[in-house]
């Protein structure tokens, strides 16, 4: 998960752009493991940490879908 996609310039919780991952749908499916941590803060691959809870980050990343 990223909060800044360096490939598209998009900001927000999402998985990295399709061109930078082998299987975007598997990436989306793997977000469940992050949600289940119930962490308050998520340190992402690129961009600022998300401090509003793992579940909300995952919900937004799923809504955004693959870029």
C-alpha positions in Angstrom: 0.0 0.0 0.0 1.2 3.5 -0.7 -0.1 7.0 0.0 1.8 8.4 -2.9 2.0 6.4 -6.2 5.3 7.5 -7.7 4.3 6.0 -11.0 1.1 8.0 -11.5 1.6 10.9 -9.0 -1.7 10.1 -7.3 -2.1 10.6 -3.6 -4.2 8.6 -1.3 -4.3 5.1 0.1 -4.0 2.6 -2.8 -1.9 -0.2 -4.1 1.0 0.8 -6.4 0.3 1.2 -10.1 -0.3 -1.9 -12.1 2.9 -1.3 -14.1 4.9 -1.7 -10.9 3.4 -4.9 -9.6 3.1 -8.4 -10.9 -0.5 -9.1 -9.7 -2.6 -6.1 -8.8 -5.6 -8.2 -7.7 -3.4 -10.3 -5.4 -2.1 -7.0 -4.0 -5.7 -5.9 -3.2 -6.4 -9.3 -1.7 -3.4 -9.1 0.6 -4.7 -5.9 2.2 -6.9 -8.0 4.4 -3.8 -9.0 6.4 -3.1 -5.3 7.1 -6.7 -4.6 8.1 -6.7 -7.5 10.6 -3.8 -5.9 12.5 -6.1 -3.1 13.7 -3.0 -1.0 13.8 -3.5 2.7 14.5 -0.6 3.7 12.1 0.3 2.2 8.8 3.8 2.7 7.4 3.4 2.6 3.7 5.8 1.9 0.8 5.8 5.5 -0.5 4.2 8.6 1.0 3.4 9.7 4.5 2.4 7.2 7.2 -1.4 6.8 7.6 -2.4 7.5 11.2 -6.1 6.9 11.0 -6.2 3.2 11.4 -5.3 0.2 9.2 -9.0 -0.7 8.4 -9.7 2.8 7.0 -6.5 2.7 5.0 -7.4 -0.7 3.5 -11.0 0.4 2.8 -9.7 3.4 0.9 -7.1 1.4 -1.0 -9.7 -1.1 -2.1 -12.1 1.7 -3.2 -9.3 3.3 -5.2 -8.4 -0.1 -6.9 -5.4 -0.6 -9.1 -4.1 2.5 -10.9 
